[in-house]
Amino acid sequence: MSAEKLYTIVLEHSLEVLLEAATMEQVEAFWDAHDSHYFGLRMENETGPHVRVIVTDEIPEEEAELCAG
């Protein structure tokens, strides 16, 4: 069994799993490909062997205000 930490990316409000049991490299590639669609990357249980990464598809107020100009 591998000691490598695994990550699951979950959409905050629906709890939809976007990426499951991924390596950090896969998480980084996912984020690079989707960083304009998802916001607020937040990790839970960072010290455990399986980290849950929470993202949202709702623009944070601060960013919405900046976009509105």
Distance bins in CASP14 RR format, pairs under 12 A and 6 or more apart:
PFRMAT RR
TARGET T0000
AUTHOR 0000-0000-0000
RMODE 2
METHOD distances of the structure
MODEL  1
1 49 0 0 0 0 1 0 0 0 0 0 0
2 21 0 0 0 0 0 1 0 0 0 0 0
2 23 0 0 0 0 1 0 0 0 0 0 0
2 49 0 0 0 0 1 0 0 0 0 0 0
2 50 0 0 0 0 0 1 0 0 0 0 0
3 48 0 0 0 0 0 1 0 0 0 0 0
3 49 1 0 0 1 0 0 0 0 0 0 0
3 50 0 0 0 0 0 1 0 0 0 0 0
4 21 0 0 0 0 0 1 0 0 0 0 0
4 22 0 0 0 0 0 1 0 0 0 0 0
4 23 1 0 0 1 0 0 0 0 0 0 0
4 24 0 0 0 0 1 0 0 0 0 0 0
4 25 0 0 0 0 0 1 0 0 0 0 0
4 26 0 0 0 0 0 1 0 0 0 0 0
4 48 0 0 0 0 0 1 0 0 0 0 0
4 49 0 0 0 0 1 0 0 0 0 0 0
4 50 0 0 0 0 0 1 0 0 0 0 0
4 51 0 0 0 0 0 1 0 0 0 0 0
5 21 0 0 0 0 0 1 0 0 0 0 0
5 22 0 0 0 0 0 1 0 0 0 0 0
5 23 0 0 0 0 1 0 0 0 0 0 0
5 24 1 0 0 1 0 0 0 0 0 0 0
5 25 0 0 0 0 0 1 0 0 0 0 0
5 26 0 0 0 0 0 1 0 0 0 0 0
5 27 0 0 0 0 0 1 0 0 0 0 0
5 43 0 0 0 0 0 1 0 0 0 0 0
5 45 0 0 0 0 0 1 0 0 0 0 0
5 46 0 0 0 0 1 0 0 0 0 0 0
5 47 0 0 0 0 1 0 0 0 0 0 0
5 48 1 0 0 1 0 0 0 0 0 0 0
5 49 1 0 0 1 0 0 0 0 0 0 0
5 50 1 0 0 1 0 0 0 0 0 0 0
5 51 1 0 0 1 0 0 0 0 0 0 0
5 52 0 0 0 0 0 1 0 0 0 0 0
5 53 0 0 0 0 0 1 0 0 0 0 0
6 19 0 0 0 0 0 1 0 0 0 0 0
6 20 0 0 0 0 1 0 0 0 0 0 0
6 21 1 0 1 0 0 0 0 0 0 0 0
6 22 1 0 0 1 0 0 0 0 0 0 0
6 23 1 0 0 1 0 0 0 0 0 0 0
6 24 0 0 0 0 1 0 0 0 0 0 0
6 25 0 0 0 0 0 1 0 0 0 0 0
6 26 0 0 0 0 1 0 0 0 0 0 0
6 27 0 0 0 0 1 0 0 0 0 0 0
6 45 0 0 0 0 0 1 0 0 0 0 0
6 48 0 0 0 0 1 0 0 0 0 0 0
6 49 1 0 0 1 0 0 0 0 0 0 0
6 50 1 0 1 0 0 0 0 0 0 0 0
6 51 1 0 0 1 0 0 0 0 0 0 0
6 52 0 0 0 0 0 1 0 0 0 0 0
6 53 0 0 0 0 0 1 0 0 0 0 0
7 17 0 0 0 0 0 1 0 0 0 0 0
7 18 0 0 0 0 0 1 0 0 0 0 0
7 19 1 0 0 1 0 0 0 0 0 0 0
7 20 0 0 0 0 1 0 0 0 0 0 0
7 21 1 0 0 1 0 0 0 0 0 0 0
7 22 1 0 1 0 0 0 0 0 0 0 0
7 23 1 0 0 1 0 0 0 0 0 0 0
7 24 1 0 0 1 0 0 0 0 0 0 0
7 25 0 0 0 0 0 1 0 0 0 0 0
7 26 1 0 0 1 0 0 0 0 0 0 0
7 27 1 0 1 0 0 0 0 0 0 0 0
7 28 0 0 0 0 1 0 0 0 0 0 0
7 29 0 0 0 0 0 1 0 0 0 0 0
7 30 0 0 0 0 1 0 0 0 0 0 0
7 31 0 0 0 0 0 1 0 0 0 0 0
7 41 0 0 0 0 0 1 0 0 0 0 0
7 43 1 0 0 1 0 0 0 0 0 0 0
7 44 0 0 0 0 0 1 0 0 0 0 0
7 45 0 0 0 0 0 1 0 0 0 0 0
7 46 0 0 0 0 1 0 0 0 0 0 0
7 48 0 0 0 0 0 1 0 0 0 0 0
7 49 0 0 0 0 0 1 0 0 0 0 0
7 50 1 0 0 1 0 0 0 0 0 0 0
7 51 1 0 1 0 0 0 0 0 0 0 0
7 52 1 0 0 1 0 0 0 0 0 0 0
7 53 1 0 1 0 0 0 0 0 0 0 0
7 54 0 0 0 0 0 1 0 0 0 0 0
7 55 0 0 0 0 0 1 0 0 0 0 0
8 15 0 0 0 0 0 1 0 0 0 0 0
8 16 0 0 0 0 0 1 0 0 0 0 0
8 17 1 0 0 1 0 0 0 0 0 0 0
8 18 0 0 0 0 1 0 0 0 0 0 0
8 19 1 0 0 1 0 0 0 0 0 0 0
8 20 1 0 1 0 0 0 0 0 0 0 0
8 21 1 0 0 1 0 0 0 0 0 0 0
8 22 1 0 0 1 0 0 0 0 0 0 0
8 23 0 0 0 0 0 1 0 0 0 0 0
8 26 0 0 0 0 0 1 0 0 0 0 0
8 27 0 0 0 0 1 0 0 0 0 0 0
8 30 0 0 0 0 0 1 0 0 0 0 0
8 43 0 0 0 0 0 1 0 0 0 0 0
8 44 0 0 0 0 1 0 0 0 0 0 0
8 45 0 0 0 0 0 1 0 0 0 0 0
8 49 0 0 0 0 0 1 0 0 0 0 0
8 50 1 0 0 1 0 0 0 0 0 0 0
8 51 1 0 0 1 0 0 0 0 0 0 0
8 52 1 0 1 0 0 0 0 0 0 0 0
8 53 1 0 0 1 0 0 0 0 0 0 0
8 54 0 0 0 0 1 0 0 0 0 0 0
8 55 0 0 0 0 0 1 0 0 0 0 0
9 15 0 0 0 0 0 1 0 0 0 0 0
9 16 0 0 0 0 1 0 0 0 0 0 0
9 17 1 0 0 1 0 0 0 0 0 0 0
9 18 1 0 1 0 0 0 0 0 0 0 0
9 19 1 0 1 0 0 0 0 0 0 0 0
9 20 1 0 0 1 0 0 0 0 0 0 0
9 21 0 0 0 0 0 1 0 0 0 0 0
9 22 1 0 0 1 0 0 0 0 0 0 0
9 24 0 0 0 0 0 1 0 0 0 0 0
9 26 0 0 0 0 1 0 0 0 0 0 0
9 27 1 0 0 1 0 0 0 0 0 0 0
9 28 0 0 0 0 0 1 0 0 0 0 0
9 29 0 0 0 0 0 1 0 0 0 0 0
9 30 1 0 0 1 0 0 0 0 0 0 0
9 31 0 0 0 0 1 0 0 0 0 0 0
9 33 0 0 0 0 0 1 0 0 0 0 0
9 34 0 0 0 0 1 0 0 0 0 0 0
9 38 0 0 0 0 1 0 0 0 0 0 0
9 40 0 0 0 0 0 1 0 0 0 0 0
9 41 0 0 0 0 1 0 0 0 0 0 0
9 42 0 0 0 0 0 1 0 0 0 0 0
9 43 0 0 0 0 1 0 0 0 0 0 0
9 44 0 0 0 0 0 1 0 0 0 0 0
9 51 0 0 0 0 1 0 0 0 0 0 0
9 52 0 0 0 0 1 0 0 0 0 0 0
9 53 1 0 1 0 0 0 0 0 0 0 0
9 54 0 0 0 0 1 0 0 0 0 0 0
9 55 1 0 0 1 0 0 0 0 0 0 0
9 56 0 0 0 0 0 1 0 0 0 0 0
9 57 0 0 0 0 0 1 0 0 0 0 0
10 16 1 0 0 1 0 0 0 0 0 0 0
10 17 1 0 1 0 0 0 0 0 0 0 0
10 18 1 0 0 1 0 0 0 0 0 0 0
10 19 0 0 0 0 1 0 0 0 0 0 0
10 20 0 0 0 0 1 0 0 0 0 0 0
10 22 0 0 0 0 0 1 0 0 0 0 0
10 27 0 0 0 0 0 1 0 0 0 0 0
10 38 0 0 0 0 0 1 0 0 0 0 0
10 41 0 0 0 0 0 1 0 0 0 0 0
10 42 0 0 0 0 0 1 0 0 0 0 0
10 43 0 0 0 0 0 1 0 0 0 0 0
10 44 0 0 0 0 1 0 0 0 0 0 0
10 50 0 0 0 0 0 1 0 0 0 0 0
10 51 0 0 0 0 0 1 0 0 0 0 0
10 52 1 0 1 0 0 0 0 0 0 0 0
10 53 1 0 0 1 0 0 0 0 0 0 0
10 54 1 0 1 0 0 0 0 0 0 0 0
10 55 1 0 0 1 0 0 0 0 0 0 0
10 56 0 0 0 0 0 1 0 0 0 0 0
10 57 0 0 0 0 0 1 0 0 0 0 0
11 17 1 0 0 1 0 0 0 0 0 0 0
11 18 1 0 1 0 0 0 0 0 0 0 0
11 19 0 0 0 0 0 1 0 0 0 0 0
11 34 0 0 0 0 0 1 0 0 0 0 0
11 37 0 0 0 0 0 1 0 0 0 0 0
11 38 1 0 0 1 0 0 0 0 0 0 0
11 39 0 0 0 0 0 1 0 0 0 0 0
11 40 0 0 0 0 0 1 0 0 0 0 0
11 41 0 0 0 0 0 1 0 0 0 0 0
11 42 0 0 0 0 0 1 0 0 0 0 0
11 52 0 0 0 0 0 1 0 0 0 0 0
11 53 0 0 0 0 0 1 0 0 0 0 0
11 54 0 0 0 0 1 0 0 0 0 0 0
11 55 1 0 0 1 0 0 0 0 0 0 0
11 56 1 0 0 1 0 0 0 0 0 0 0
11 57 1 0 0 1 0 0 0 0 0 0 0
11 58 0 0 0 0 0 1 0 0 0 0 0
12 18 0 0 0 0 0 1 0 0 0 0 0
12 38 0 0 0 0 1 0 0 0 0 0 0
12 39 0 0 0 0 1 0 0 0 0 0 0
12 40 0 0 0 0 1 0 0 0 0 0 0
12 41 0 0 0 0 0 1 0 0 0 0 0
12 42 0 0 0 0 1 0 0 0 0 0 0
12 44 0 0 0 0 0 1 0 0 0 0 0
12 52 0 0 0 0 0 1 0 0 0 0 0
12 53 0 0 0 0 0 1 0 0 0 0 0
12 54 1 0 1 0 0 0 0 0 0 0 0
12 55 1 0 0 1 0 0 0 0 0 0 0
12 56 1 0 1 0 0 0 0 0 0 0 0
12 57 0 0 0 0 1 0 0 0 0 0 0
12 58 0 0 0 0 1 0 0 0 0 0 0
12 60 0 0 0 0 0 1 0 0 0 0 0
13 38 0 0 0 0 0 1 0 0 0 0 0
13 54 0 0 0 0 1 0 0 0 0 0 0
13 55 0 0 0 0 0 1 0 0 0 0 0
13 56 1 0 0 1 0 0 0 0 0 0 0
13 57 0 0 0 0 1 0 0 0 0 0 0
13 58 1 0 0 1 0 0 0 0 0 0 0
14 54 0 0 0 0 0 1 0 0 0 0 0
14 55 0 0 0 0 0 1 0 0 0 0 0
14 56 0 0 0 0 1 0 0 0 0 0 0
14 57 0 0 0 0 1 0 0 0 0 0 0
14 58 0 0 0 0 0 1 0 0 0 0 0
15 52 0 0 0 0 0 1 0 0 0 0 0
15 54 0 0 0 0 1 0 0 0 0 0 0
15 55 0 0 0 0 0 1 0 0 0 0 0
15 56 0 0 0 0 0 1 0 0 0 0 0
16 38 0 0 0 0 0 1 0 0 0 0 0
16 54 0 0 0 0 0 1 0 0 0 0 0
16 55 0 0 0 0 0 1 0 0 0 0 0
16 56 0 0 0 0 0 1 0 0 0 0 0
16 57 0 0 0 0 1 0 0 0 0 0 0
17 30 0 0 0 0 0 1 0 0 0 0 0
17 52 0 0 0 0 1 0 0 0 0 0 0
17 53 0 0 0 0 0 1 0 0 0 0 0
17 54 0 0 0 0 0 1 0 0 0 0 0
17 55 0 0 0 0 0 1 0 0 0 0 0
18 26 0 0 0 0 0 1 0 0 0 0 0
18 27 0 0 0 0 0 1 0 0 0 0 0
18 30 1 0 0 1 0 0 0 0 0 0 0
18 31 0 0 0 0 0 1 0 0 0 0 0
18 33 0 0 0 0 0 1 0 0 0 0 0
18 34 0 0 0 0 1 0 0 0 0 0 0
18 37 0 0 0 0 0 1 0 0 0 0 0
18 38 1 0 0 1 0 0 0 0 0 0 0
18 41 0 0 0 0 0 1 0 0 0 0 0
18 52 0 0 0 0 0 1 0 0 0 0 0
18 53 0 0 0 0 1 0 0 0 0 0 0
18 54 0 0 0 0 0 1 0 0 0 0 0
18 55 1 0 0 1 0 0 0 0 0 0 0
18 56 0 0 0 0 0 1 0 0 0 0 0
18 57 0 0 0 0 1 0 0 0 0 0 0
19 25 0 0 0 0 0 1 0 0 0 0 0
19 26 1 0 0 1 0 0 0 0 0 0 0
19 27 1 0 0 1 0 0 0 0 0 0 0
19 28 0 0 0 0 0 1 0 0 0 0 0
19 29 0 0 0 0 1 0 0 0 0 0 0
19 30 1 0 1 0 0 0 0 0 0 0 0
19 31 0 0 0 0 1 0 0 0 0 0 0
19 33 0 0 0 0 0 1 0 0 0 0 0
19 34 0 0 0 0 1 0 0 0 0 0 0
19 38 0 0 0 0 0 1 0 0 0 0 0
19 41 0 0 0 0 0 1 0 0 0 0 0
19 51 0 0 0 0 0 1 0 0 0 0 0
19 52 0 0 0 0 0 1 0 0 0 0 0
19 53 0 0 0 0 1 0 0 0 0 0 0
19 55 0 0 0 0 1 0 0 0 0 0 0
20 26 0 0 0 0 1 0 0 0 0 0 0
20 27 0 0 0 0 0 1 0 0 0 0 0
20 30 0 0 0 0 0 1 0 0 0 0 0
20 50 0 0 0 0 1 0 0 0 0 0 0
20 51 0 0 0 0 0 1 0 0 0 0 0
20 52 0 0 0 0 0 1 0 0 0 0 0
20 53 0 0 0 0 0 1 0 0 0 0 0
21 27 0 0 0 0 0 1 0 0 0 0 0
21 49 0 0 0 0 0 1 0 0 0 0 0
21 50 1 0 0 1 0 0 0 0 0 0 0
21 51 0 0 0 0 0 1 0 0 0 0 0
21 52 0 0 0 0 0 1 0 0 0 0 0
21 53 0 0 0 0 0 1 0 0 0 0 0
22 28 0 0 0 0 1 0 0 0 0 0 0
22 29 0 0 0 0 1 0 0 0 0 0 0
22 30 1 0 0 1 0 0 0 0 0 0 0
22 31 0 0 0 0 0 1 0 0 0 0 0
22 50 0 0 0 0 0 1 0 0 0 0 0
22 51 0 0 0 0 1 0 0 0 0 0 0
22 52 0 0 0 0 0 1 0 0 0 0 0
22 53 0 0 0 0 1 0 0 0 0 0 0
23 29 0 0 0 0 1 0 0 0 0 0 0
23 30 0 0 0 0 0 1 0 0 0 0 0
23 50 0 0 0 0 0 1 0 0 0 0 0
23 51 0 0 0 0 0 1 0 0 0 0 0
24 30 0 0 0 0 0 1 0 0 0 0 0
24 31 0 0 0 0 0 1 0 0 0 0 0
24 43 0 0 0 0 0 1 0 0 0 0 0
24 46 0 0 0 0 0 1 0 0 0 0 0
24 51 0 0 0 0 1 0 0 0 0 0 0
24 53 0 0 0 0 0 1 0 0 0 0 0
25 31 0 0 0 0 0 1 0 0 0 0 0
25 32 0 0 0 0 0 1 0 0 0 0 0
26 32 0 0 0 0 0 1 0 0 0 0 0
26 33 0 0 0 0 0 1 0 0 0 0 0
26 53 0 0 0 0 0 1 0 0 0 0 0
27 33 0 0 0 0 0 1 0 0 0 0 0
27 34 0 0 0 0 0 1 0 0 0 0 0
27 35 0 0 0 0 0 1 0 0 0 0 0
27 38 0 0 0 0 0 1 0 0 0 0 0
27 41 0 0 0 0 1 0 0 0 0 0 0
27 43 0 0 0 0 1 0 0 0 0 0 0
27 51 0 0 0 0 1 0 0 0 0 0 0
27 52 0 0 0 0 0 1 0 0 0 0 0
27 53 1 0 0 1 0 0 0 0 0 0 0
27 55 0 0 0 0 0 1 0 0 0 0 0
28 34 0 0 0 0 0 1 0 0 0 0 0
28 35 0 0 0 0 0 1 0 0 0 0 0
28 41 0 0 0 0 0 1 0 0 0 0 0
28 53 0 0 0 0 0 1 0 0 0 0 0
29 35 0 0 0 0 0 1 0 0 0 0 0
30 37 0 0 0 0 0 1 0 0 0 0 0
30 38 0 0 0 0 1 0 0 0 0 0 0
30 41 0 0 0 0 0 1 0 0 0 0 0
30 53 0 0 0 0 1 0 0 0 0 0 0
30 55 0 0 0 0 1 0 0 0 0 0 0
31 37 0 0 0 0 0 1 0 0 0 0 0
31 38 1 0 0 1 0 0 0 0 0 0 0
31 39 0 0 0 0 0 1 0 0 0 0 0
31 40 0 0 0 0 0 1 0 0 0 0 0
31 41 1 0 0 1 0 0 0 0 0 0 0
31 43 0 0 0 0 0 1 0 0 0 0 0
31 53 0 0 0 0 1 0 0 0 0 0 0
31 55 0 0 0 0 1 0 0 0 0 0 0
32 38 0 0 0 0 0 1 0 0 0 0 0
32 41 0 0 0 0 0 1 0 0 0 0 0
34 40 0 0 0 0 0 1 0 0 0 0 0
34 41 0 0 0 0 0 1 0 0 0 0 0
34 53 0 0 0 0 0 1 0 0 0 0 0
34 55 0 0 0 0 1 0 0 0 0 0 0
34 56 0 0 0 0 0 1 0 0 0 0 0
34 57 0 0 0 0 1 0 0 0 0 0 0
35 41 0 0 0 0 1 0 0 0 0 0 0
35 55 0 0 0 0 1 0 0 0 0 0 0
35 57 0 0 0 0 0 1 0 0 0 0 0
36 57 0 0 0 0 0 1 0 0 0 0 0
36 59 0 0 0 0 0 1 0 0 0 0 0
36 63 0 0 0 0 0 1 0 0 0 0 0
36 67 0 0 0 0 0 1 0 0 0 0 0
37 55 0 0 0 0 1 0 0 0 0 0 0
37 56 0 0 0 0 0 1 0 0 0 0 0
37 57 1 0 0 1 0 0 0 0 0 0 0
37 58 0 0 0 0 0 1 0 0 0 0 0
37 59 0 0 0 0 0 1 0 0 0 0 0
38 53 0 0 0 0 1 0 0 0 0 0 0
38 54 0 0 0 0 1 0 0 0 0 0 0
38 55 1 0 1 0 0 0 0 0 0 0 0
38 56 1 0 0 1 0 0 0 0 0 0 0
38 57 1 0 1 0 0 0 0 0 0 0 0
38 58 0 0 0 0 1 0 0 0 0 0 0
38 59 0 0 0 0 0 1 0 0 0 0 0
38 60 0 0 0 0 0 1 0 0 0 0 0
39 54 0 0 0 0 0 1 0 0 0 0 0
39 55 1 0 0 1 0 0 0 0 0 0 0
39 56 1 0 1 0 0 0 0 0 0 0 0
39 57 1 0 0 1 0 0 0 0 0 0 0
39 58 1 0 0 1 0 0 0 0 0 0 0
39 59 1 0 0 1 0 0 0 0 0 0 0
39 60 1 0 1 0 0 0 0 0 0 0 0
39 61 0 0 0 0 0 1 0 0 0 0 0
39 62 0 0 0 0 0 1 0 0 0 0 0
39 63 1 0 0 1 0 0 0 0 0 0 0
39 64 0 0 0 0 0 1 0 0 0 0 0
39 67 0 0 0 0 0 1 0 0 0 0 0
40 53 0 0 0 0 1 0 0 0 0 0 0
40 54 1 0 0 1 0 0 0 0 0 0 0
40 55 1 0 1 0 0 0 0 0 0 0 0
40 56 1 0 1 0 0 0 0 0 0 0 0
40 57 0 0 0 0 0 1 0 0 0 0 0
40 58 0 0 0 0 1 0 0 0 0 0 0
40 59 0 0 0 0 0 1 0 0 0 0 0
40 60 1 0 0 1 0 0 0 0 0 0 0
40 62 0 0 0 0 0 1 0 0 0 0 0
40 63 0 0 0 0 1 0 0 0 0 0 0
41 51 0 0 0 0 0 1 0 0 0 0 0
41 52 0 0 0 0 0 1 0 0 0 0 0
41 53 1 0 0 1 0 0 0 0 0 0 0
41 54 1 0 0 1 0 0 0 0 0 0 0
41 55 1 0 1 0 0 0 0 0 0 0 0
41 56 0 0 0 0 1 0 0 0 0 0 0
41 60 0 0 0 0 0 1 0 0 0 0 0
42 51 0 0 0 0 0 1 0 0 0 0 0
42 52 0 0 0 0 1 0 0 0 0 0 0
42 53 1 0 0 1 0 0 0 0 0 0 0
42 54 1 0 1 0 0 0 0 0 0 0 0
42 55 1 0 0 1 0 0 0 0 0 0 0
42 56 0 0 0 0 1 0 0 0 0 0 0
42 60 0 0 0 0 0 1 0 0 0 0 0
43 50 0 0 0 0 0 1 0 0 0 0 0
43 51 1 0 1 0 0 0 0 0 0 0 0
43 52 1 0 0 1 0 0 0 0 0 0 0
43 53 1 0 1 0 0 0 0 0 0 0 0
43 54 1 0 0 1 0 0 0 0 0 0 0
43 55 0 0 0 0 0 1 0 0 0 0 0
44 50 0 0 0 0 0 1 0 0 0 0 0
44 51 1 0 0 1 0 0 0 0 0 0 0
44 52 1 0 1 0 0 0 0 0 0 0 0
44 53 1 0 0 1 0 0 0 0 0 0 0
44 54 1 0 0 1 0 0 0 0 0 0 0
44 55 0 0 0 0 0 1 0 0 0 0 0
45 51 1 0 1 0 0 0 0 0 0 0 0
45 52 1 0 0 1 0 0 0 0 0 0 0
45 53 0 0 0 0 0 1 0 0 0 0 0
45 54 0 0 0 0 0 1 0 0 0 0 0
46 52 0 0 0 0 1 0 0 0 0 0 0
46 53 0 0 0 0 1 0 0 0 0 0 0
46 54 0 0 0 0 0 1 0 0 0 0 0
56 63 0 0 0 0 0 1 0 0 0 0 0
58 64 0 0 0 0 1 0 0 0 0 0 0
59 65 0 0 0 0 1 0 0 0 0 0 0
59 66 0 0 0 0 1 0 0 0 0 0 0
59 67 1 0 0 1 0 0 0 0 0 0 0
59 68 0 0 0 0 0 1 0 0 0 0 0
60 66 0 0 0 0 1 0 0 0 0 0 0
60 67 0 0 0 0 0 1 0 0 0 0 0
61 67 0 0 0 0 0 1 0 0 0 0 0
61 68 0 0 0 0 0 1 0 0 0 0 0
62 68 0 0 0 0 0 1 0 0 0 0 0
63 69 0 0 0 0 0 1 0 0 0 0 0
END
